[in-house]
Amino acid sequence: MIQSRIKRMRNNAMSAKRHLFEDGLHLLLGAHRQGAAQARRNDECATLPKLKQMLQTGARQNLVQLERLEQVLALVGAESRPRNDDAMQGICDLNQSQMSEHTGAEERDLVIIEYGQVAAHFYIARYGALRSTARALGHAKAAKLLERTLSETRSIDRAFTRLYDHLLARRASTQYPGESALVTTAAMHPALTAGLTLGGVVAAIALIDAGQSKAR
C-alpha cells in the first residue's frame, strides 16, 4: 500500500514536470517569434552599419533556433503550439517605449543593444530551466539541443556587453557614426558570419573566443 502511494506520488510529480516542460517550450516558441518581430523593428531604426548587419544575420539565425525547438518537441513527443510570452512582450514593449523617448541615432543604437542584452538574459533563464527539466525527465538528446542554444546565448550576452562598452568609449572622441573607431565583435573576427538579435542567438560566436585565445 505504501509503495503504491509512493509510486503514484512520483508519477504525479513527473506528470507535473512534463506539463511545465511542454508549456515552457510552447512559450519559448512564441517568444522567439515575438523577439524576431522586435528585431525587425530595431533594424529599421538602427544607424550603426555593423549593428544593422548583426540584427539582420541574427534574425536569420533565429530561424535555426526555432527549428531546433521543433526538434526538441519531436524528441519528447509533444505538439508544437506556440504561445505569446508575456515576459518577452514586456521586454519588447519597453524596447519600443525607450526608442520613442530617445530620438538621437546614437542613443537609439544604445537602446537596441541594451534590450538585446535584456532579451539574452531572458533566453538564458528560459533555456536553462528547460534544459534542467529535460534532464530530469530523461530526455538527454533534447537537453543537449537546449544546452547548445543556452551556450550560444551566454556568448551573445558577453558580445553585447563588449559592443555596448566600445560604443560608449568612443562617444566623446568620434563623430557618430564614424564606425572605423569602433572595434565591434564582427570587426574583431572577420570570419564571423552570424550576428546578434533580440529574438535569437549566434552559433558562430565561439570564433571570437578562439581568436582572442590565439592572440594571448
Secondary structure by P-SEA (a helix, b strand, c coil): caaaaaaaaaaaaaaaaaaaaaaaaaaaaaaaaaaaaaaaaaaaacccaaaaaaaaaaaaaaaaaaaaaaaaaaaabbbbbbbbbaaaaaaaaaaaaaaaacccaaaaaaaaaaaaaaaaaaaaaaaaaaaaaaaaacaaaaaaaaaaaaaaaaaaaaaaaaaaaaaaaacccccccccccccccccccccccccccccccccccaaaaaaaaaac
